[in-house]
């Protein structure tokens, strides 16, 4: 053992020398700074203490600096993340650069869309059924945002897109929209931007679902299977006026476009006979305030007849040309209810005929590209919109993601169809001397 220690000392003489020197310094410091040493005055003890503190501080500073140097040089250790957001300072440069790139990318999108929008006829409003889709980053929104963020504050950026000049408020079908939400929407929209809102389902549905057995939380029992019951408020004028019309004519008046009356399909056991349905529809439409424009999206083919067309024409109400699983194509609907039947036109593209909503939702998510284009549908819609423009009436077109895969891209495709087909009617000329 002794011989091994001797060899180690011989191999590392510098280490042995430093060790001896360190021990000697410690003994010297200990002897010089013994606080109770006889003959050492208080002034000397204070001086000794200052020397010790200075030496300790120097050692600590050198040790800390050495440790930081080792950390910064070590390839396996990570220093501060430069992209980490500061709690109190400005946004770091990488995040700012990324935001600038996103803005530049959207500027190119806006410029391209503005050139296309300039070729469209006046009075044409294109938009989507809703707006809160994170997958639209790069198409409508510059940055990635959550569904909740877009639903609350996304309308301002949506409305900056040159092709998106209307939007659907789909949530109003399920429950009344609070006045505070309407005010928040209005604060985000530019002047002249009008939205298409849905009427409450309690007004437009012939039936309502009721649970056969109510839930019992104490027994851990959920609600039983639902059954359909007749809706006593179907086409109720008082309910429509209080829950649908009132906020649109007050807090949201500046941005209220057509109100969509989406009439769901009804199975034969609960469906009103055509005569009873038409009488109720005519009375309802005749009682609506003239300040509101209304359109009926009929989803029950049994009612899609000439009598239906006559009622809408007499009341100044538009038929919403729909793209939906149980209805004829938009072009076929226009043969039954011509565009000239109403003072404005509404087109709503929801779902390819024969398809299922949930299946298409899963297939098309995240809605950032067209999965299944339908050129025939686009051409039919373009003809409807060009006819409306030729008649000098406004048109509102709403597109759902489930139509082709990405609503903003379908909007652009339809705009291109319209721009290619549109020919402004010749202005009337005056005769000589007239």
C-alpha positions in Angstrom: 0.0 0.0 0.0 2.8 2.4 0.9 4.7 1.7 -2.3 1.5 2.4 -4.2 1.1 5.8 -2.6 4.7 6.6 -3.3 4.3 5.8 -6.9 1.2 7.9 -7.1 3.1 10.9 -5.6 5.9 10.4 -8.0 3.5 10.3 -10.9 1.7 13.5 -9.8 4.2 15.8 -8.0 2.3 18.9 -8.8 -0.8 17.6 -7.0 1.4 16.7 -3.9 2.9 20.2 -3.9 -0.4 22.0 -4.2 -1.8 19.8 -1.3 1.1 20.7 1.0 0.8 24.4 0.1 -3.0 24.4 0.8 -2.5 22.7 4.2 0.1 25.3 5.1 -2.1 28.1 4.2 -5.0 26.7 6.2 -2.7 26.3 9.3 -1.4 29.9 8.8 -4.9 31.3 8.5 -6.1 29.3 11.5 -3.2 30.6 13.6 -3.6 34.2 12.4 -7.3 34.4 13.0 -8.0 32.6 16.2 -10.7 34.9 17.8 -9.7 34.3 21.4 -5.9 34.3 20.9 -4.1 35.9 23.8 -2.6 39.2 23.0 -4.7 39.9 19.9 -6.5 43.2 20.1 -10.0 43.8 18.9 -8.7 45.9 16.0 -6.4 43.1 14.9 -9.2 40.5 15.1 -11.4 42.7 12.9 -8.6 43.0 10.4 -8.1 39.3 10.4 -11.8 38.8 9.8 -11.8 41.1 6.8 -8.9 39.1 5.3 -10.7 35.9 5.7 -13.9 37.2 4.2 -12.0 38.6 1.2 -10.3 35.2 0.7 -13.6 33.3 0.9 -15.3 35.6 -1.5 -12.5 35.2 -4.0 -12.6 31.5 -3.8 -16.4 31.4 -4.2 -16.2 33.8 -7.2 -13.5 31.7 -8.9 -15.4 28.4 -8.2 -18.7 29.9 -9.6 -17.0 31.2 -12.7 -15.3 27.9 -13.3 -18.6 26.0 -12.9 -20.4 28.3 -15.3 -17.6 27.9 -17.8 -17.8 24.1 -17.5 -21.6 24.2 -18.0 -21.4 26.4 -21.1 -18.6 24.2 -22.6 -20.3 20.9 -21.9 -22.0 19.5 -25.0 -24.5 17.5 -22.8 -25.8 20.5 -20.9 -28.3 23.0 -22.2 -28.1 26.7 -21.5 -31.0 29.1 -21.4 -33.4 28.6 -24.2 -33.3 31.7 -26.4 -36.8 31.1 -27.6 -38.3 31.0 -24.1 -40.7 33.9 -23.6 -39.7 36.5 -21.0 -42.3 37.2 -18.4 -41.5 40.9 -18.4 -39.5 41.8 -21.5 -40.5 42.1 -25.2 -41.0 39.0 -27.4 -37.7 37.3 -28.2 -36.3 37.8 -31.7 -37.1 34.2 -33.0 -40.8 34.6 -32.1 -41.0 38.1 -33.6 -39.3 36.8 -36.8 -41.8 33.9 -37.0 -44.7 36.3 -36.6 -43.3 38.5 -39.3 -43.0 35.6 -41.7 -46.6 34.6 -41.0 -47.8 38.2 -41.7 -45.8 38.3 -44.9 -47.3 35.0 -46.0 -50.9 36.3 -45.3 -50.0 39.5 -47.2 -49.4 37.4 -50.3 -52.7 35.6 -49.7 -54.5 38.9 -49.3 -53.0 40.4 -52.5 -53.9 37.4 -54.5 -57.5 37.3 -53.1 -57.9 41.0 -53.7 -57.0 40.6 -57.4 -59.7 37.9 -57.7 -62.3 39.9 -55.7 -61.9 42.9 -58.1 -63.2 40.7 -60.9 -66.4 39.7 -59.1 -69.8 41.4 -59.6 -71.1 43.9 -57.1 -73.5 42.7 -54.4 -71.9 39.2 -54.1 -71.0 38.1 -50.6 -69.0 34.9 -50.1 -68.1 33.4 -46.8 -68.0 30.3 -44.6 -70.6 28.7 -42.3 -68.4 29.5 -39.2 -64.9 30.7 -38.6 -63.3 28.9 -35.6 -61.0 26.3 -37.4 -57.3 26.2 -36.5 -56.6 24.3 -39.7 -57.2 27.5 -41.6 -53.8 28.8 -40.6 -52.2 30.1 -43.8 -55.6 30.3 -45.6 -57.4 32.7 -43.4 -55.3 33.2 -40.2 -51.6 34.0 -39.9 -50.8 32.3 -36.7 -51.9 29.0 -35.1 -54.8 29.6 -32.7 -57.1 27.4 -30.7 -60.7 26.8 -31.6 -61.7 28.8 -28.5 -59.5 31.8 -29.3 -60.8 31.9 -32.9 -64.5 31.6 -31.8 -64.0 34.5 -29.4 -61.7 36.9 -31.3 -61.1 35.5 -34.8 -63.7 37.5 -36.7 -61.4 40.5 -37.0 -58.8 38.6 -38.9 -61.4 36.6 -40.9 -63.0 39.8 -42.1 -59.6 41.1 -43.4 -59.6 38.4 -46.1 -60.7 40.1 -49.4 -62.9 37.2 -50.5 -64.6 36.6 -47.2 -67.3 39.3 -47.0 -70.0 37.4 -45.0 -70.0 34.7 -42.4 -72.6 32.3 -40.8 -73.4 32.4 -37.1 -74.2 28.8 -36.8 -74.4 28.7 -33.0 -77.7 30.6 -32.9 -79.5 27.5 -34.1 -78.8 25.7 -30.9 -79.3 28.5 -28.3 -79.8 32.2 -28.3 -76.6 34.2 -28.7 -76.1 36.5 -25.6 -76.2 40.2 -26.4 -72.6 40.5 -25.0 -71.4 38.1 -27.7 -73.2 39.9 -30.5 -71.5 43.1 -29.3 -68.1 41.4 -29.3 -68.7 40.2 -32.8 -69.8 43.6 -34.0 -66.7 45.3 -32.5 -64.5 43.0 -34.7 -66.3 43.6 -38.0 -65.8 46.5 -40.4 -68.7 48.7 -41.5 -71.0 47.0 -44.1 -70.0 43.4 -43.1 -73.2 41.4 -42.6 -73.6 38.0 -41.1 -76.1 35.3 -41.8 -77.5 33.9 -38.6 -79.6 30.8 -38.1 -83.0 31.0 -36.4 -83.4 29.0 -33.2 -84.1 25.3 -33.6 -87.1 25.6 -31.2 -88.7 27.8 -33.8 -88.0 25.9 -37.0 -88.2 22.2 -35.9 -91.5 20.4 -36.1 -90.3 17.9 -33.4 -88.1 18.0 -30.4 -86.2 15.2 -28.8 -87.4 14.2 -25.3 -85.7 11.6 -23.0 -88.1 8.7 -22.2 -86.5 8.4 -18.8 -84.9 11.4 -17.0 -81.3 11.0 -15.7 -80.8 10.1 -12.0 -77.4 11.1 -10.8 -77.9 9.5 -7.4 -78.5 6.1 -9.0 -75.9 6.7 -11.6 -78.4 6.4 -14.4 -78.1 8.5 -17.5 -81.0 9.7 -19.6 -82.8 7.0 -21.5 -83.3 6.9 -25.3 -84.8 10.0 -26.7 -88.1 10.1 -28.4 -89.6 12.6 -30.8 -92.5 14.8 -29.7 -94.4 17.5 -31.6 -92.9 20.9 -31.0 -95.6 23.3 -29.7 -93.5 26.3 -30.7 -92.9 25.3 -34.3 -93.0 28.5 -36.4 -94.0 30.5 -33.3 -94.0 34.2 -34.1 -93.7 35.4 -30.5 -90.8 33.1 -29.8 -89.0 34.2 -33.0 -89.5 37.9 -32.3 -88.2 37.6 -28.7 -85.4 35.2 -29.1 -84.2 35.7 -32.7 -85.3 39.1 -34.1 -84.9 41.3 -31.0 -81.1 41.1 -30.7 -80.6 41.3 -34.4 -82.6 44.5 -34.6 -80.9 46.1 -31.6 -77.4 45.2 -30.5 -76.4 43.6 -33.9 -78.4 45.7 -36.3 -75.4 47.1 -38.2 -74.2 43.6 -39.1 -77.4 41.6 -39.4 -77.8 40.0 -42.8 -80.4 37.4 -43.8 -81.9 35.1 -41.1 -81.7 31.5 -42.2 -84.8 29.4 -41.3 -83.3 25.9 -41.6 -86.3 23.5 -41.6 -85.0 20.0 -40.7 -86.3 16.8 -42.4 -89.2 15.1 -40.7 -90.1 11.5 -40.8 -93.7 10.5 -42.0 -95.0 9.7 -38.5 -94.5 13.3 -37.3 -94.5 15.3 -40.5 -97.3 17.8 -41.0 -99.4 17.3 -44.1 -98.3 19.7 -46.9 -101.5 21.7 -46.6 -101.1 22.3 -42.9 -97.4 23.0 -43.3 -97.9 25.6 -46.0 -100.7 27.4 -44.1 -98.5 27.7 -41.0 -95.4 28.7 -43.0 -97.4 31.4 -44.9 -98.9 32.8 -41.6 -95.4 32.8 -40.0 -93.6 34.6 -42.8 -96.4 37.2 -43.1 -95.9 38.2 -39.5 -92.2 38.8 -39.6 -90.8 42.3 -39.3 -89.9 43.8 -42.7 -86.6 45.1 -41.3 -85.3 41.5 -41.4 -84.5 39.6 -44.5 -85.3 35.9 -44.2 -84.4 32.8 -46.3 -85.8 29.3 -45.9 -83.5 26.3 -46.2 -85.9 23.5 -46.8 -84.6 20.0 -46.0 -87.8 18.1 -46.5 -88.3 17.2 -50.1 -92.0 16.5 -49.6 -92.6 20.3 -49.3 -90.4 21.4 -52.2 -93.2 22.2 -54.6 -94.7 25.0 -56.6 -96.9 26.0 -53.7 -93.8 26.5 -51.5 -92.3 28.7 -54.3 -95.5 30.8 -54.4 -95.6 31.4 -50.7 -92.0 32.6 -50.6 -92.4 34.8 -53.6 -95.5 36.5 -52.1 -93.8 37.2 -48.8 -90.5 38.4 -50.3 -88.6 35.5 -48.7 -85.7 33.8 -50.4 -85.2 30.1 -50.9 -81.7 29.0 -49.7 -80.2 26.9 -52.5 -78.7 24.1 -50.6 -76.0 21.4 -51.1 -77.2 18.8 -48.7 -77.6 15.0 -48.5 -81.4 14.7 -49.0 -82.1 17.5 -51.4 -81.6 18.0 -55.2 -78.5 19.9 -56.4 -78.5 23.7 -56.2 -79.0 23.9 -59.9 -82.0 21.6 -59.8 -83.5 23.7 -57.0 -83.1 26.8 -59.0 -85.3 25.2 -61.7 -88.2 24.9 -59.2 -87.6 28.2 -57.4 -85.9 30.7 -59.8 -83.5 33.3 -58.5 -85.9 36.0 -59.6 -88.5 34.7 -57.1 -87.0 36.8 -54.2 -85.3 40.2 -53.8 -82.0 38.5 -52.8 -80.4 35.1 -53.1 -78.9 32.7 -50.5 -76.7 29.7 -51.3 -75.6 27.3 -48.5 -73.2 24.4 -49.3 -73.1 22.0 -46.4 -72.7 18.4 -47.5 -72.6 16.4 -50.7 -75.8 14.6 -51.4 -75.8 11.1 -50.1 -73.0 11.7 -47.5 -73.1 11.7 -43.7 -72.0 14.7 -41.7 -69.9 13.0 -39.1 -68.1 10.7 -41.6 -67.2 13.7 -43.7 -66.0 15.6 -40.7 -63.6 12.9 -39.8 -62.4 12.4 -43.3 -61.8 16.1 -44.1 -60.3 17.2 -40.8 -58.3 19.6 -40.3 -60.0 21.3 -43.2 -56.9 22.8 -44.8 -57.2 21.3 -48.3 -59.9 20.2 -50.7 -60.3 16.5 -50.5 -63.2 15.9 -52.9 -63.9 18.7 -55.4 -67.2 18.9 -57.1 -66.9 20.9 -60.3 -70.5 20.4 -61.2 -71.7 21.9 -58.0 -69.3 24.9 -58.4 -70.6 25.5 -61.9 -74.2 25.4 -60.7 -73.5 27.8 -57.9 -71.7 30.2 -60.2 -74.7 30.3 -62.5 -77.0 31.2 -59.6 -74.7 33.9 -58.4 -74.2 35.4 -61.9 -77.9 35.4 -62.4 -78.4 37.2 -59.2 -75.8 39.8 -60.2 -77.4 40.2 -63.6 -80.7 40.9 -61.8 -78.8 43.4 -59.6 -79.8 41.7 -56.4 -77.5 40.7 -53.5 -76.4 37.2 -52.9 -75.0 35.5 -49.8 -73.1 32.2 -50.2 -72.0 30.2 -47.1 -69.7 27.2 -47.5 -69.1 24.4 -44.9 -65.9 22.5 -44.6 -67.9 19.3 -45.2 -68.8 20.3 -48.7 -65.4 19.6 -50.2 -62.8 19.5 -47.4 -61.9 23.2 -46.8 -64.5 26.0 -46.9 -62.1 28.9 -47.7 -60.7 27.0 -50.7 -64.1 26.2 -52.0 -65.0 29.9 -51.6 -62.0 30.7 -53.8 -62.9 28.1 -56.4 -66.4 29.4 -56.7 -65.1 33.0 -56.9 -62.9 31.9 -59.8 -65.9 30.3 -61.5 -67.9 33.4 -61.1 -65.1 35.7 -62.3 -64.6 33.6 -65.4 -68.4 33.5 -66.2 -69.5 37.0 -65.2 -70.4 39.4 -67.9 -71.9 42.7 -66.7 -75.2 43.5 -68.4 -75.0 46.3 -70.9 -76.0 49.6 -69.6 -79.2 51.1 -71.2 -78.3 53.6 -73.8 -80.2 56.7 -74.5 -81.5 57.5 -78.0 -80.4 60.6 -79.9 -82.3 63.6 -78.5 -83.7 61.5 -75.7 
